[in-house]
Each structure stands twice: as C-alpha cells, then as structure tokens.
Amino acid sequence: MDISYKYNPEDFKNTLGMSEDLITFYRLLEIYYKDRTEHSWFPLKKHWEDLFFTIKHREVEGFLNPVFAQEIRDYLEELAND
C-alpha cells in the first residue's frame, strides 16, 4: 500500500476477515485514486459493501465495540467517496 491509513490491517489480524478485507479495500481504493473510472469504481464499491458487512458481523459477534465499528465504517466510507 502506498498510503498510510488510520486503521491498519495488522491491528485486526485476530479479528476474522477484517485484516484481509481491509488490505483488499485499500488496494482497490488506491487503484481507484489513480484511475477514477467506472472500471475501478465498481470493484471498490462491491468490496466496500462486503467490508461493511464484515465489520457489522464482527460488531454483532462482540469482537468490535459498536461505536468503534461505526467509526471504522464512517472513515472507510469517507475514503471511498472522496
């Protein structure tokens, strides 16, 4: 990854699916930042939806505090819609 992000995937290694999903999201985000076309937007949007539900599932399961989970979602959505 070329950019430093607020939520490091390494910090979520022990939270099922989070680390891998964040890495993929950040990679797709960087591709989109370099090439703002539909071809780069749709994979990012699709993965953002998947990541949203991964975060929600970890929240419901008690692995993430609800306030913290919302902060993560808000941050990632802001990145995707920048």
Secondary structure, DSSP 8 states (H G I E B T S, - for coil): --S--SS-GGGGTTSTTHHHHHHHHHHHHHHHHH--SHHHHHHHHHHHHHHHHHHHHHHHTTSS-HHHHHHHHHHHHHHHT-
